[in-house]
Amino acid sequence: MKLYSTNNKNLRVPFQEAVFNALPVDNGLYMPEVIPRLDPLFIRDIQQYSLQEIAFYIANALIGDDIPESDLKAIVEDAINFDAPVKFLSAETAVLELFHGPSYAFKDFGARFMSRVMAYFSKKGEKLLDVLVATSGDTGGAVALGFLGVEGTRVTILYPKGKVSKVQEEQLTTNGQNIRALEVNGTFDDCQALVKQAFNDISLNEELRLTSANSINIARLIPQTFYYFWAYAQLKAQGVRDVVFTVPSGNFGNIGAGLLAYKMGLPVKHFVAATNVNDTVPRFLKSGMYDPKPSIQTLANAMDVGNPSNWVRIQDLFAGNLDELRGMISSYTYDDQQTKEAMDELYEKYNYIACPHTAIAYLASKAYKIENHGEYASVFLSTAHPCKFPDAISETVFSEIELPEGAKSLYGKEKLVEELEVDYESFKSFLLENN
């Protein structure tokens, strides 16, 4: 598998290099040199395969000879050891639940796969691998659990102070071992900027072996395609032919993976990007002007991103053709009051308890359905377990949630965290002094 930078298609690197050097030297993002078109017979018979079988097929098609088939199969089976069920709320509306992994968020797919790929490529005796990750909530927890105890790795998580939920913070800060947490007095965009600056710092990279666990890493993007194919397999088994996926979108890695799956041959009628008031992409799709703004804190904190990194990947998939983008992606944006009302509506109408991100996706799926009639399954993605958002969900509804055992075990654990101002030199000093 060869990959190029979105800023320079002549810059080509093998898969292993793209995994460890997550950000190209020109500050672009890595994309596959060739996007394989899957065998139509595989798509025709996809309902006959398990999630793990589908995941291995997709991973092998993309990664190729970089990892031998037997080793790749073992990686997939170890990493993707939980389900992602499609549940119908009505005849035409369904939810794809992506929170059945260890951190109760969709990011378990990417974090667990990536950690095992990195461990596979790492050689004994090599310099310690320092994994840097900025999180607006769920990424950090998934990465922490994905890398916890993985030999030869150390994870540093940066999260915005006061902008993650209690459960999310506990997942970030109570692990110890090879996991460190930094509470940044700023926004997610500030955290992300610090991480990017570290990757572009030549002197720091001479001292430390840095890599990223954010969705800028291609090893995160690949496994996120798995659940789109798996969702289609479940739908096809129930006789569904056409599907529209509605995706809660913050850094746009999730929907980017869906669009990559589409380019590989997954039959998708349309994608809907659902955002909170951080609406950089919806505004771009309307005006054609990309105008990122500082992120605004909302109930759906994992979507509080003002300048989504992965949007350049999506534009690359469509060769920057705005008309083609608009033809495949619609977008809607909602505020906190609408989000609360949607959570209440899901509970009252369907007895379904959803996190705020899921509720926003539900609203956008409804809006698209009103504007675009037809026979298709409207599937919105549920990206996190509602137990992670006690402050966002009404007390009455939250009391009905059955807490997973892993979430219960977090209560009372010691918080291990250091505070950090939005200052790159302070961040660099922390990394060097704690090496």
Backbone hydrogen bonds, N-H to C=O, Kabsch-Sander energy under -0.5 kcal/mol:
donor,donor_aa,acceptor,acceptor_aa,energy
3,L,13,V,-2.6
4,Y,31,M,-2.4
5,S,8,N,-1.3
5,S,11,L,-0.9
6,T,29,L,-1.9
8,N,5,S,-1.1
11,L,8,N,-1.8
12,R,10,N,-1.0
13,V,3,L,-2.4
15,F,1,M,-1.2
18,A,14,P,-2.0
19,V,15,F,-2.2
20,F,16,Q,-1.9
21,N,17,E,-3.0
22,A,20,F,-0.9
27,N,24,P,-2.2
30,Y,22,A,-0.5
31,M,4,Y,-2.3
33,E,2,K,-3.2
38,L,36,P,-0.6
38,L,264,M,-2.8
42,F,39,D,-1.2
43,I,39,D,-1.5
44,R,40,P,-2.6
45,D,41,L,-2.0
46,I,43,I,-1.0
48,Q,45,D,-2.4
49,Y,46,I,-1.8
54,I,50,S,-2.5
55,A,51,L,-2.8
56,F,52,Q,-2.3
57,Y,53,E,-2.0
58,I,54,I,-2.5
59,A,55,A,-2.7
60,N,56,F,-2.7
61,A,57,Y,-1.9
62,L,58,I,-1.8
63,I,59,A,-3.2
64,G,60,N,-1.8
66,D,63,I,-1.5
67,I,64,G,-0.9
72,L,68,P,-2.8
73,K,69,E,-2.6
74,A,70,S,-1.6
75,I,71,D,-2.1
76,V,72,L,-2.6
77,E,73,K,-2.5
78,D,74,A,-1.9
79,A,75,I,-2.6
80,I,76,V,-3.0
81,N,79,A,-1.3
87,K,85,P,-0.5
87,K,95,V,-2.9
89,L,93,T,-2.6
90,S,93,T,-1.9
94,A,378,S,-2.6
95,V,87,K,-2.8
96,L,380,F,-2.2
97,E,85,P,-2.7
97,E,95,V,-0.7
98,L,96,L,-0.6
98,L,382,S,-2.5
104,Y,101,G,-1.3
106,F,383,T,-2.5
108,D,105,A,-1.9
109,F,106,F,-1.6
110,G,106,F,-0.5
111,A,107,K,-2.7
112,R,108,D,-2.1
113,F,109,F,-1.5
114,M,110,G,-2.6
115,S,111,A,-2.3
116,R,112,R,-1.6
117,V,113,F,-2.1
118,M,114,M,-2.7
119,A,115,S,-2.2
120,Y,116,R,-2.0
121,F,117,V,-2.1
122,S,118,M,-1.8
126,E,123,K,-2.0
129,L,152,G,-2.7
130,D,128,L,-0.7
130,D,209,R,-3.0
131,V,129,L,-0.7
131,V,154,R,-3.5
132,L,130,D,-0.6
132,L,211,T,-2.9
133,V,156,T,-2.2
135,T,158,L,-2.5
141,G,137,G,-0.7
142,A,138,D,-2.1
143,V,139,T,-2.8
144,A,140,G,-2.8
145,L,141,G,-2.2
146,G,142,A,-2.2
147,F,143,V,-2.4
148,L,144,A,-1.2
150,V,147,F,-2.7
153,T,150,V,-1.3
154,R,129,L,-2.4
155,V,178,N,-3.0
156,T,131,V,-3.0
157,I,155,V,-0.5
157,I,180,R,-2.8
158,L,133,V,-2.9
159,Y,157,I,-0.5
159,Y,182,L,-2.4
161,K,184,V,-3.4
163,K,160,P,-1.8
168,Q,388,K,-0.5
169,E,165,S,-2.7
170,E,166,K,-2.3
171,Q,167,V,-2.1
172,L,168,Q,-1.4
173,T,169,E,-2.1
174,T,170,E,-1.3
179,I,176,G,-2.2
180,R,155,V,-2.9
182,L,157,I,-3.3
183,E,418,E,-2.9
184,V,159,Y,-3.1
184,V,182,L,-0.8
185,N,420,L,-2.6
186,G,184,V,-2.3
191,C,187,T,-1.9
192,Q,188,F,-2.9
193,A,189,D,-2.2
194,L,190,D,-2.1
195,V,191,C,-1.9
196,K,192,Q,-2.4
197,Q,193,A,-2.3
198,A,194,L,-1.8
199,F,195,V,-1.7
200,N,196,K,-1.3
201,D,198,A,-1.1
202,I,200,N,-0.9
205,N,201,D,-2.1
206,E,202,I,-1.2
207,E,203,S,-0.9
207,E,204,L,-0.7
208,L,204,L,-2.7
209,R,128,L,-0.7
210,L,208,L,-1.1
211,T,130,D,-2.2
213,A,132,L,-1.9
217,N,214,N,-2.3
220,R,217,N,-2.1
221,L,217,N,-1.3
222,I,218,I,-2.1
224,Q,220,R,-0.8
224,Q,221,L,-0.7
225,T,221,L,-0.7
225,T,222,I,-1.6
226,F,223,P,-0.8
227,Y,223,P,-0.5
228,Y,225,T,-0.8
229,F,225,T,-1.6
230,W,226,F,-2.3
231,A,227,Y,-2.2
232,Y,228,Y,-2.1
233,A,229,F,-2.2
234,Q,230,W,-2.1
235,L,231,A,-2.4
236,K,232,Y,-2.9
237,A,233,A,-1.8
238,Q,234,Q,-0.7
238,Q,235,L,-1.0
239,G,236,K,-1.8
240,V,235,L,-2.5
244,V,377,A,-2.5
245,F,270,H,-1.7
246,T,379,V,-2.6
247,V,245,F,-0.5
247,V,272,V,-3.2
249,S,274,A,-3.2
256,G,252,F,-0.8
257,A,253,G,-2.0
258,G,254,N,-1.5
259,L,255,I,-2.3
260,L,256,G,-1.9
261,A,257,A,-2.3
262,Y,258,G,-2.1
263,K,259,L,-2.2
264,M,260,L,-1.3
265,G,261,A,-0.5
265,G,262,Y,-1.2
266,L,261,A,-2.3
268,V,266,L,-1.1
269,K,243,V,-2.5
270,H,243,V,-0.9
271,F,328,M,-2.3
272,V,245,F,-2.6
273,A,330,S,-3.3
274,A,247,V,-2.6
274,A,272,V,-0.7
275,T,273,A,-0.5
275,T,332,Y,-2.7
279,D,277,V,-1.7
283,R,279,D,-2.2
284,F,280,T,-1.8
285,L,281,V,-2.7
286,K,282,P,-1.3
287,S,283,R,-2.7
288,G,284,F,-3.1
290,Y,288,G,-0.5
291,D,289,M,-0.9
293,K,306,G,-0.8
301,N,299,L,-1.5
303,M,300,A,-2.0
304,D,301,N,-1.7
305,V,303,M,-2.1
310,N,251,N,-1.7
311,W,308,P,-1.1
312,V,309,S,-1.2
313,R,310,N,-0.6
314,I,310,N,-1.6
315,Q,311,W,-2.5
316,D,312,V,-1.9
317,L,313,R,-2.3
318,F,314,I,-1.2
319,A,316,D,-1.7
320,G,315,Q,-3.3
321,N,318,F,-2.6
322,L,320,G,-1.0
325,L,321,N,-2.2
326,R,322,L,-2.7
327,G,323,D,-1.5
328,M,324,E,-1.0
328,M,325,L,-0.9
329,I,325,L,-2.5
330,S,271,F,-2.2
332,Y,273,A,-1.8
334,Y,275,T,-1.8
339,T,335,D,-1.9
340,K,336,D,-2.6
341,E,337,Q,-2.2
342,A,338,Q,-2.0
343,M,339,T,-2.1
344,D,340,K,-2.2
345,E,341,E,-2.4
346,L,342,A,-2.5
347,Y,343,M,-1.7
348,E,344,D,-2.9
349,K,345,E,-3.0
350,Y,346,L,-1.7
351,N,347,Y,-1.4
352,Y,346,L,-1.9
354,A,352,Y,-0.6
355,C,384,A,-0.5
359,A,355,C,-2.1
360,I,356,P,-1.9
361,A,357,H,-1.8
362,Y,358,T,-2.3
363,L,359,A,-2.2
364,A,360,I,-2.2
365,S,361,A,-2.4
366,K,362,Y,-2.0
367,A,363,L,-2.4
368,Y,364,A,-2.4
369,K,365,S,-1.9
370,I,366,K,-2.2
371,E,367,A,-1.6
372,N,368,Y,-1.7
376,Y,374,G,-1.0
377,A,242,D,-2.8
378,S,92,E,-3.1
378,S,376,Y,-0.5
379,V,244,V,-2.7
379,V,377,A,-0.8
380,F,94,A,-2.3
380,F,378,S,-0.6
381,L,246,T,-2.4
382,S,96,L,-2.9
383,T,381,L,-0.7
385,H,104,Y,-2.5
388,K,385,H,-1.8
389,F,386,P,-2.0
392,A,389,F,-1.0
393,I,389,F,-1.5
398,F,394,S,-3.0
399,S,395,E,-1.8
400,E,397,V,-1.7
401,I,398,F,-1.8
403,L,401,I,-0.8
407,A,404,P,-0.6
408,K,404,P,-1.8
409,S,405,E,-1.9
410,L,407,A,-1.0
411,Y,407,A,-0.5
411,Y,408,K,-1.1
413,K,410,L,-1.9
416,L,173,T,-3.4
416,L,414,E,-0.6
417,V,415,K,-0.7
418,E,181,A,-1.8
420,L,183,E,-2.6
423,D,421,E,-2.2
427,F,423,D,-1.8
428,K,424,Y,-3.0
429,S,425,E,-2.3
430,F,426,S,-2.1
431,L,427,F,-2.1
432,L,428,K,-2.3
433,E,429,S,-3.1
434,N,430,F,-1.6
435,N,432,L,-1.1
